[in-house]
Amino acid sequence: MSYNQYIEVVPEKRFGRPCIKGTRISVYDVLNWLANGMSKKEIIADFPELNKDQINACLSFAADREQRIRVA
């Protein structure tokens, strides 16, 4: 999945955190909700401006960043 079509970094929005395009919802927010046991369906019910592709883009973004981390 190419998360670039769903995720943007705008320095003036949420202190430059990666956010879902067209929203102020950060990738961190979505990952935190998932980590705390919310399902994708529950997230979408609470935030109807989101869809499954956007949530999956957050997961893909996090996986890509994890892969780039180098252990010294």
BAMARTOR-158252 format. One record per atom (N, C-alpha, C): x, y, z; residue in one letter; atom name. Coordinates in Angstrom, 3 decimals. Atoms other than C-alpha are relative to their C-alpha. Layout:
# BAMARTOR-158252
<node><east>X</east><north>Y</north><up>Z</up><milum>a</milum><kepa>CA</kepa></node>
...
END
This chain:
# BAMARTOR-158252
<node><east>0.841</east><north>-1.179</north><up>0.000</up><milum>m</milum><kepa>N</kepa></node>
<node><east>0.000</east><north>0.000</north><up>0.000</up><milum>m</milum><kepa>CA</kepa></node>
<node><east>0.882</east><north>1.236</north><up>0.000</up><milum>m</milum><kepa>C</kepa></node>
<node><east>-0.701</east><north>-1.277</north><up>0.024</up><milum>s</milum><kepa>N</kepa></node>
<node><east>1.207</east><north>3.481</north><up>-0.829</up><milum>s</milum><kepa>CA</kepa></node>
<node><east>-0.717</east><north>0.959</north><up>0.948</up><milum>s</milum><kepa>C</kepa></node>
<node><east>0.644</east><north>-0.846</north><up>-1.000</up><milum>y</milum><kepa>N</kepa></node>
<node><east>0.410</east><north>5.448</north><up>2.297</up><milum>y</milum><kepa>CA</kepa></node>
<node><east>0.072</east><north>1.481</north><up>-0.357</up><milum>y</milum><kepa>C</kepa></node>
<node><east>-0.176</east><north>-1.412</north><up>0.351</up><milum>n</milum><kepa>N</kepa></node>
<node><east>1.506</east><north>8.711</north><up>0.633</up><milum>n</milum><kepa>CA</kepa></node>
<node><east>-1.289</east><north>0.658</north><up>-0.487</up><milum>n</milum><kepa>C</kepa></node>
<node><east>1.249</east><north>-0.604</north><up>0.463</up><milum>q</milum><kepa>N</kepa></node>
<node><east>-1.948</east><north>9.212</north><up>-0.868</up><milum>q</milum><kepa>CA</kepa></node>
<node><east>-0.949</east><north>0.295</north><up>1.163</up><milum>q</milum><kepa>C</kepa></node>
<node><east>0.865</east><north>-0.194</north><up>-1.164</up><milum>y</milum><kepa>N</kepa></node>
<node><east>-3.457</east><north>9.194</north><up>2.651</up><milum>y</milum><kepa>CA</kepa></node>
<node><east>0.638</east><north>0.810</north><up>1.126</up><milum>y</milum><kepa>C</kepa></node>
<node><east>-0.716</east><north>-0.615</north><up>-1.127</up><milum>i</milum><kepa>N</kepa></node>
<node><east>-0.780</east><north>10.650</north><up>4.959</up><milum>i</milum><kepa>CA</kepa></node>
<node><east>0.755</east><north>1.239</north><up>-0.494</up><milum>i</milum><kepa>C</kepa></node>
<node><east>-0.750</east><north>-1.207</north><up>0.329</up><milum>e</milum><kepa>N</kepa></node>
<node><east>0.678</east><north>14.158</north><up>4.937</up><milum>e</milum><kepa>CA</kepa></node>
<node><east>0.645</east><north>0.555</north><up>1.261</up><milum>e</milum><kepa>C</kepa></node>
<node><east>-0.663</east><north>-0.710</north><up>-1.093</up><milum>v</milum><kepa>N</kepa></node>
<node><east>3.061</east><north>16.160</north><up>7.087</up><milum>v</milum><kepa>CA</kepa></node>
<node><east>-0.025</east><north>1.481</north><up>-0.356</up><milum>v</milum><kepa>C</kepa></node>
<node><east>0.111</east><north>-1.451</north><up>0.192</up><milum>v</milum><kepa>N</kepa></node>
<node><east>2.204</east><north>19.847</north><up>7.343</up><milum>v</milum><kepa>CA</kepa></node>
<node><east>0.525</east><north>0.650</north><up>1.279</up><milum>v</milum><kepa>C</kepa></node>
<node><east>-0.607</east><north>-0.567</north><up>-1.210</up><milum>p</milum><kepa>N</kepa></node>
<node><east>4.435</east><north>21.802</north><up>9.739</up><milum>p</milum><kepa>CA</kepa></node>
<node><east>-0.964</east><north>0.791</north><up>0.879</up><milum>p</milum><kepa>C</kepa></node>
<node><east>0.942</east><north>-0.818</north><up>-0.764</up><milum>e</milum><kepa>N</kepa></node>
<node><east>1.542</east><north>24.069</north><up>10.776</up><milum>e</milum><kepa>CA</kepa></node>
<node><east>-1.163</east><north>-0.806</north><up>0.597</up><milum>e</milum><kepa>C</kepa></node>
<node><east>1.103</east><north>0.833</north><up>-0.477</up><milum>k</milum><kepa>N</kepa></node>
<node><east>-0.817</east><north>21.164</north><up>11.538</up><milum>k</milum><kepa>CA</kepa></node>
<node><east>0.522</east><north>-1.025</north><up>0.997</up><milum>k</milum><kepa>C</kepa></node>
<node><east>-0.354</east><north>0.962</north><up>-1.048</up><milum>r</milum><kepa>N</kepa></node>
<node><east>-0.495</east><north>19.182</north><up>14.778</up><milum>r</milum><kepa>CA</kepa></node>
<node><east>1.506</east><north>-0.064</north><up>0.235</up><milum>r</milum><kepa>C</kepa></node>
<node><east>-1.440</east><north>-0.117</north><up>-0.268</up><milum>f</milum><kepa>N</kepa></node>
<node><east>3.097</east><north>20.389</north><up>15.248</up><milum>f</milum><kepa>CA</kepa></node>
<node><east>0.847</east><north>-0.834</north><up>-0.962</up><milum>f</milum><kepa>C</kepa></node>
<node><east>-0.760</east><north>0.723</north><up>1.014</up><milum>g</milum><kepa>N</kepa></node>
<node><east>4.222</east><north>18.659</north><up>12.046</up><milum>g</milum><kepa>CA</kepa></node>
<node><east>-0.086</east><north>-1.508</north><up>0.094</up><milum>g</milum><kepa>C</kepa></node>
<node><east>0.175</east><north>1.456</north><up>-0.075</up><milum>r</milum><kepa>N</kepa></node>
<node><east>3.045</east><north>15.206</north><up>13.038</up><milum>r</milum><kepa>CA</kepa></node>
<node><east>-0.674</east><north>-0.508</north><up>-1.277</up><milum>r</milum><kepa>C</kepa></node>
<node><east>0.682</east><north>0.581</north><up>1.159</up><milum>p</milum><kepa>N</kepa></node>
<node><east>2.011</east><north>12.906</north><up>10.198</up><milum>p</milum><kepa>CA</kepa></node>
<node><east>-1.493</east><north>-0.150</north><up>0.306</up><milum>p</milum><kepa>C</kepa></node>
<node><east>1.456</east><north>0.046</north><up>-0.175</up><milum>c</milum><kepa>N</kepa></node>
<node><east>-1.772</east><north>13.219</north><up>9.772</up><milum>c</milum><kepa>CA</kepa></node>
<node><east>-0.662</east><north>-0.576</north><up>-1.241</up><milum>c</milum><kepa>C</kepa></node>
<node><east>0.800</east><north>0.453</north><up>1.125</up><milum>i</milum><kepa>N</kepa></node>
<node><east>-4.451</east><north>11.739</north><up>7.581</up><milum>i</milum><kepa>CA</kepa></node>
<node><east>-0.438</east><north>1.245</north><up>-0.769</up><milum>i</milum><kepa>C</kepa></node>
<node><east>0.317</east><north>-1.154</north><up>0.836</up><milum>k</milum><kepa>N</kepa></node>
<node><east>-4.994</east><north>14.124</north><up>4.672</up><milum>k</milum><kepa>CA</kepa></node>
<node><east>-1.452</east><north>0.433</north><up>0.200</up><milum>k</milum><kepa>C</kepa></node>
<node><east>1.333</east><north>-0.563</north><up>-0.129</up><milum>g</milum><kepa>N</kepa></node>
<node><east>-7.966</east><north>16.427</north><up>5.072</up><milum>g</milum><kepa>CA</kepa></node>
<node><east>-0.567</east><north>-0.044</north><up>1.402</up><milum>g</milum><kepa>C</kepa></node>
<node><east>0.448</east><north>0.075</north><up>-1.388</up><milum>t</milum><kepa>N</kepa></node>
<node><east>-8.170</east><north>15.829</north><up>8.834</up><milum>t</milum><kepa>CA</kepa></node>
<node><east>1.110</east><north>0.528</north><up>0.904</up><milum>t</milum><kepa>C</kepa></node>
<node><east>-1.027</east><north>-0.299</north><up>-1.001</up><milum>r</milum><kepa>N</kepa></node>
<node><east>-6.345</east><north>16.749</north><up>12.011</up><milum>r</milum><kepa>CA</kepa></node>
<node><east>0.294</east><north>-1.257</north><up>0.820</up><milum>r</milum><kepa>C</kepa></node>
<node><east>-0.230</east><north>1.273</north><up>-0.687</up><milum>i</milum><kepa>N</kepa></node>
<node><east>-6.193</east><north>13.062</north><up>13.005</up><milum>i</milum><kepa>CA</kepa></node>
<node><east>1.391</east><north>-0.493</north><up>-0.370</up><milum>i</milum><kepa>C</kepa></node>
<node><east>-1.383</east><north>0.411</north><up>0.259</up><milum>s</milum><kepa>N</kepa></node>
<node><east>-2.585</east><north>11.977</north><up>13.407</up><milum>s</milum><kepa>CA</kepa></node>
<node><east>0.109</east><north>-1.521</north><up>-0.109</up><milum>s</milum><kepa>C</kepa></node>
<node><east>-0.306</east><north>1.438</north><up>0.077</up><milum>v</milum><kepa>N</kepa></node>
<node><east>-1.095</east><north>8.599</north><up>12.588</up><milum>v</milum><kepa>CA</kepa></node>
<node><east>0.112</east><north>-0.552</north><up>1.417</up><milum>v</milum><kepa>C</kepa></node>
<node><east>-0.129</east><north>0.423</north><up>-1.393</up><milum>y</milum><kepa>N</kepa></node>
<node><east>-0.224</east><north>8.383</north><up>16.284</up><milum>y</milum><kepa>CA</kepa></node>
<node><east>-1.366</east><north>-0.256</north><up>0.629</up><milum>y</milum><kepa>C</kepa></node>
<node><east>1.342</east><north>0.184</north><up>-0.560</up><milum>d</milum><kepa>N</kepa></node>
<node><east>-3.893</east><north>8.823</north><up>17.227</up><milum>d</milum><kepa>CA</kepa></node>
<node><east>-0.571</east><north>-1.353</north><up>-0.411</up><milum>d</milum><kepa>C</kepa></node>
<node><east>0.563</east><north>1.247</north><up>0.522</up><milum>v</milum><kepa>N</kepa></node>
<node><east>-4.972</east><north>5.943</north><up>15.011</up><milum>v</milum><kepa>CA</kepa></node>
<node><east>0.728</east><north>-1.212</north><up>0.582</up><milum>v</milum><kepa>C</kepa></node>
<node><east>-0.770</east><north>1.116</north><up>-0.555</up><milum>l</milum><kepa>N</kepa></node>
<node><east>-2.143</east><north>3.656</north><up>16.164</up><milum>l</milum><kepa>CA</kepa></node>
<node><east>-0.300</east><north>-0.197</north><up>1.480</up><milum>l</milum><kepa>C</kepa></node>
<node><east>0.312</east><north>0.078</north><up>-1.415</up><milum>n</milum><kepa>N</kepa></node>
<node><east>-2.917</east><north>4.462</north><up>19.780</up><milum>n</milum><kepa>CA</kepa></node>
<node><east>-1.378</east><north>-0.637</north><up>0.227</up><milum>n</milum><kepa>C</kepa></node>
<node><east>1.334</east><north>0.599</north><up>-0.122</up><milum>w</milum><kepa>N</kepa></node>
<node><east>-6.609</east><north>3.613</north><up>19.336</up><milum>w</milum><kepa>CA</kepa></node>
<node><east>0.057</east><north>-1.497</north><up>-0.269</up><milum>w</milum><kepa>C</kepa></node>
<node><east>-0.129</east><north>1.428</north><up>0.309</up><milum>l</milum><kepa>N</kepa></node>
<node><east>-5.702</east><north>0.295</north><up>17.704</up><milum>l</milum><kepa>CA</kepa></node>
<node><east>0.735</east><north>-0.740</north><up>1.118</up><milum>l</milum><kepa>C</kepa></node>
<node><east>-0.785</east><north>0.627</north><up>-1.069</up><milum>a</milum><kepa>N</kepa></node>
<node><east>-3.125</east><north>-0.476</north><up>20.410</up><milum>a</milum><kepa>CA</kepa></node>
<node><east>-0.819</east><north>-0.169</north><up>1.278</up><milum>a</milum><kepa>C</kepa></node>
<node><east>0.841</east><north>0.077</north><up>-1.190</up><milum>n</milum><kepa>N</kepa></node>
<node><east>-5.770</east><north>0.149</north><up>23.070</up><milum>n</milum><kepa>CA</kepa></node>
<node><east>-1.249</east><north>-0.832</north><up>-0.219</up><milum>n</milum><kepa>C</kepa></node>
<node><east>1.049</east><north>0.991</north><up>0.201</up><milum>g</milum><kepa>N</kepa></node>
<node><east>-8.104</east><north>-2.409</north><up>21.547</up><milum>g</milum><kepa>CA</kepa></node>
<node><east>-1.172</east><north>0.414</north><up>-0.861</up><milum>g</milum><kepa>C</kepa></node>
<node><east>1.099</east><north>-0.387</north><up>0.888</up><milum>m</milum><kepa>N</kepa></node>
<node><east>-10.365</east><north>-0.398</north><up>19.279</up><milum>m</milum><kepa>CA</kepa></node>
<node><east>0.140</east><north>-0.725</north><up>-1.330</up><milum>m</milum><kepa>C</kepa></node>
<node><east>-0.016</east><north>0.611</north><up>1.327</up><milum>s</milum><kepa>N</kepa></node>
<node><east>-11.322</east><north>-2.162</north><up>16.087</up><milum>s</milum><kepa>CA</kepa></node>
<node><east>-0.099</east><north>1.104</north><up>-1.052</up><milum>s</milum><kepa>C</kepa></node>
<node><east>0.137</east><north>-0.968</north><up>1.083</up><milum>k</milum><kepa>N</kepa></node>
<node><east>-11.249</east><north>-0.443</north><up>12.719</up><milum>k</milum><kepa>CA</kepa></node>
<node><east>-1.446</east><north>0.470</north><up>-0.104</up><milum>k</milum><kepa>C</kepa></node>
<node><east>1.424</east><north>-0.331</north><up>0.067</up><milum>k</milum><kepa>N</kepa></node>
<node><east>-15.028</east><north>-0.566</north><up>12.734</up><milum>k</milum><kepa>CA</kepa></node>
<node><east>-0.384</east><north>1.008</north><up>1.088</up><milum>k</milum><kepa>C</kepa></node>
<node><east>0.288</east><north>-0.928</north><up>-1.102</up><milum>e</milum><kepa>N</kepa></node>
<node><east>-15.174</east><north>1.197</north><up>16.122</up><milum>e</milum><kepa>CA</kepa></node>
<node><east>0.597</east><north>1.385</north><up>-0.265</up><milum>e</milum><kepa>C</kepa></node>
<node><east>-0.632</east><north>-1.279</north><up>0.317</up><milum>i</milum><kepa>N</kepa></node>
<node><east>-12.733</east><north>3.884</north><up>14.983</up><milum>i</milum><kepa>CA</kepa></node>
<node><east>-0.829</east><north>0.751</north><up>-1.034</up><milum>i</milum><kepa>C</kepa></node>
<node><east>0.805</east><north>-0.625</north><up>1.052</up><milum>i</milum><kepa>N</kepa></node>
<node><east>-14.798</east><north>4.552</north><up>11.871</up><milum>i</milum><kepa>CA</kepa></node>
<node><east>-1.344</east><north>0.469</north><up>0.556</up><milum>i</milum><kepa>C</kepa></node>
<node><east>1.262</east><north>-0.424</north><up>-0.613</up><milum>a</milum><kepa>N</kepa></node>
<node><east>-17.980</east><north>4.694</north><up>13.971</up><milum>a</milum><kepa>CA</kepa></node>
<node><east>0.191</east><north>1.301</north><up>0.783</up><milum>a</milum><kepa>C</kepa></node>
<node><east>-0.288</east><north>-1.212</north><up>-0.780</up><milum>d</milum><kepa>N</kepa></node>
<node><east>-16.376</east><north>7.336</north><up>16.223</up><milum>d</milum><kepa>CA</kepa></node>
<node><east>0.474</east><north>1.163</north><up>-0.882</up><milum>d</milum><kepa>C</kepa></node>
<node><east>-0.556</east><north>-1.010</north><up>0.907</up><milum>f</milum><kepa>N</kepa></node>
<node><east>-14.689</east><north>9.183</north><up>13.339</up><milum>f</milum><kepa>CA</kepa></node>
<node><east>-0.411</east><north>-0.347</north><up>-1.432</up><milum>f</milum><kepa>C</kepa></node>
<node><east>0.514</east><north>0.409</north><up>1.316</up><milum>p</milum><kepa>N</kepa></node>
<node><east>-16.857</east><north>8.753</north><up>10.225</up><milum>p</milum><kepa>CA</kepa></node>
<node><east>0.742</east><north>0.608</north><up>-1.186</up><milum>p</milum><kepa>C</kepa></node>
<node><east>-0.799</east><north>-0.555</north><up>1.091</up><milum>e</milum><kepa>N</kepa></node>
<node><east>-14.456</east><north>10.904</north><up>8.206</up><milum>e</milum><kepa>CA</kepa></node>
<node><east>1.134</east><north>-0.942</north><up>-0.404</up><milum>e</milum><kepa>C</kepa></node>
<node><east>-1.037</east><north>0.991</north><up>0.306</up><milum>l</milum><kepa>N</kepa></node>
<node><east>-12.055</east><north>7.937</north><up>8.285</up><milum>l</milum><kepa>CA</kepa></node>
<node><east>-0.593</east><north>-1.206</north><up>-0.709</up><milum>l</milum><kepa>C</kepa></node>
<node><east>0.393</east><north>1.272</north><up>0.609</up><milum>n</milum><kepa>N</kepa></node>
<node><east>-12.173</east><north>4.737</north><up>6.256</up><milum>n</milum><kepa>CA</kepa></node>
<node><east>1.119</east><north>-1.018</north><up>0.218</up><milum>n</milum><kepa>C</kepa></node>
<node><east>-0.965</east><north>1.086</north><up>-0.239</up><milum>k</milum><kepa>N</kepa></node>
<node><east>-10.357</east><north>1.392</north><up>6.328</up><milum>k</milum><kepa>CA</kepa></node>
<node><east>1.326</east><north>0.246</north><up>-0.711</up><milum>k</milum><kepa>C</kepa></node>
<node><east>-1.238</east><north>-0.255</north><up>0.739</up><milum>d</milum><kepa>N</kepa></node>
<node><east>-7.843</east><north>2.443</north><up>3.681</up><milum>d</milum><kepa>CA</kepa></node>
<node><east>0.885</east><north>0.994</north><up>0.741</up><milum>d</milum><kepa>C</kepa></node>
<node><east>-0.773</east><north>-0.990</north><up>-0.757</up><milum>q</milum><kepa>N</kepa></node>
<node><east>-6.774</east><north>5.439</north><up>5.768</up><milum>q</milum><kepa>CA</kepa></node>
<node><east>0.613</east><north>-0.638</north><up>1.247</up><milum>q</milum><kepa>C</kepa></node>
<node><east>-0.525</east><north>0.689</north><up>-1.186</up><milum>i</milum><kepa>N</kepa></node>
<node><east>-6.396</east><north>3.259</north><up>8.874</up><milum>i</milum><kepa>CA</kepa></node>
<node><east>1.138</east><north>-0.934</north><up>-0.404</up><milum>i</milum><kepa>C</kepa></node>
<node><east>-1.064</east><north>0.881</north><up>0.489</up><milum>n</milum><kepa>N</kepa></node>
<node><east>-4.372</east><north>0.721</north><up>6.895</up><milum>n</milum><kepa>CA</kepa></node>
<node><east>1.232</east><north>0.801</north><up>-0.422</up><milum>n</milum><kepa>C</kepa></node>
<node><east>-1.127</east><north>-0.862</north><up>0.369</up><milum>a</milum><kepa>N</kepa></node>
<node><east>-2.227</east><north>3.582</north><up>5.576</up><milum>a</milum><kepa>CA</kepa></node>
<node><east>0.812</east><north>0.374</north><up>1.238</up><milum>a</milum><kepa>C</kepa></node>
<node><east>-0.714</east><north>-0.300</north><up>-1.249</up><milum>c</milum><kepa>N</kepa></node>
<node><east>-1.374</east><north>4.481</north><up>9.189</up><milum>c</milum><kepa>CA</kepa></node>
<node><east>0.866</east><north>-1.184</north><up>0.418</up><milum>c</milum><kepa>C</kepa></node>
<node><east>-0.775</east><north>1.201</north><up>-0.335</up><milum>l</milum><kepa>N</kepa></node>
<node><east>-0.271</east><north>0.898</north><up>9.811</up><milum>l</milum><kepa>CA</kepa></node>
<node><east>1.191</east><north>-0.152</north><up>-0.947</up><milum>l</milum><kepa>C</kepa></node>
<node><east>-1.072</east><north>0.094</north><up>0.985</up><milum>s</milum><kepa>N</kepa></node>
<node><east>1.770</east><north>0.891</north><up>6.613</up><milum>s</milum><kepa>CA</kepa></node>
<node><east>1.083</east><north>1.051</north><up>0.262</up><milum>s</milum><kepa>C</kepa></node>
<node><east>-0.938</east><north>-1.078</north><up>-0.330</up><milum>f</milum><kepa>N</kepa></node>
<node><east>3.368</east><north>4.223</north><up>7.548</up><milum>f</milum><kepa>CA</kepa></node>
<node><east>0.867</east><north>-0.410</north><up>1.183</up><milum>f</milum><kepa>C</kepa></node>
<node><east>-0.740</east><north>0.419</north><up>-1.194</up><milum>a</milum><kepa>N</kepa></node>
<node><east>4.356</east><north>2.852</north><up>10.970</up><milum>a</milum><kepa>CA</kepa></node>
<node><east>0.959</east><north>-1.145</north><up>-0.328</up><milum>a</milum><kepa>C</kepa></node>
<node><east>-0.864</east><north>1.116</north><up>0.379</up><milum>a</milum><kepa>N</kepa></node>
<node><east>5.747</east><north>-0.353</north><up>9.453</up><milum>a</milum><kepa>CA</kepa></node>
<node><east>1.208</east><north>0.497</north><up>-0.787</up><milum>a</milum><kepa>C</kepa></node>
<node><east>-1.091</east><north>-0.554</north><up>0.788</up><milum>d</milum><kepa>N</kepa></node>
<node><east>7.815</east><north>1.659</north><up>6.993</up><milum>d</milum><kepa>CA</kepa></node>
<node><east>1.009</east><north>0.716</north><up>0.895</up><milum>d</milum><kepa>C</kepa></node>
<node><east>-0.905</east><north>-0.705</north><up>-0.916</up><milum>r</milum><kepa>N</kepa></node>
<node><east>9.244</east><north>3.828</north><up>9.770</up><milum>r</milum><kepa>CA</kepa></node>
<node><east>0.773</east><north>-0.997</north><up>0.868</up><milum>r</milum><kepa>C</kepa></node>
<node><east>-0.657</east><north>1.020</north><up>-0.824</up><milum>e</milum><kepa>N</kepa></node>
<node><east>10.010</east><north>0.754</north><up>11.893</up><milum>e</milum><kepa>CA</kepa></node>
<node><east>1.130</east><north>-0.658</north><up>-0.792</up><milum>e</milum><kepa>C</kepa></node>
<node><east>-1.015</east><north>0.650</north><up>0.834</up><milum>q</milum><kepa>N</kepa></node>
<node><east>11.925</east><north>-0.788</north><up>9.007</up><milum>q</milum><kepa>CA</kepa></node>
<node><east>1.234</east><north>0.901</north><up>-0.160</up><milum>q</milum><kepa>C</kepa></node>
<node><east>-1.103</east><north>-0.939</north><up>0.193</up><milum>r</milum><kepa>N</kepa></node>
<node><east>14.074</east><north>2.352</north><up>8.724</up><milum>r</milum><kepa>CA</kepa></node>
<node><east>0.852</east><north>0.198</north><up>1.245</up><milum>r</milum><kepa>C</kepa></node>
<node><east>-0.750</east><north>-0.170</north><up>-1.250</up><milum>i</milum><kepa>N</kepa></node>
<node><east>15.189</east><north>2.289</north><up>12.366</up><milum>i</milum><kepa>CA</kepa></node>
<node><east>1.220</east><north>-0.920</north><up>-0.028</up><milum>i</milum><kepa>C</kepa></node>
<node><east>-1.237</east><north>0.786</north><up>-0.031</up><milum>r</milum><kepa>N</kepa></node>
<node><east>18.794</east><north>1.145</north><up>12.683</up><milum>r</milum><kepa>CA</kepa></node>
<node><east>0.501</east><north>-0.084</north><up>1.419</up><milum>r</milum><kepa>C</kepa></node>
<node><east>-0.552</east><north>0.216</north><up>-1.323</up><milum>v</milum><kepa>N</kepa></node>
<node><east>20.215</east><north>-0.344</north><up>15.815</up><milum>v</milum><kepa>CA</kepa></node>
<node><east>1.509</east><north>0.150</north><up>-0.098</up><milum>v</milum><kepa>C</kepa></node>
<node><east>-1.453</east><north>-0.256</north><up>0.035</up><milum>a</milum><kepa>N</kepa></node>
<node><east>23.726</east><north>0.894</north><up>16.527</up><milum>a</milum><kepa>CA</kepa></node>
<node><east>0.764</east><north>-1.073</north><up>0.726</up><milum>a</milum><kepa>C</kepa></node>
END
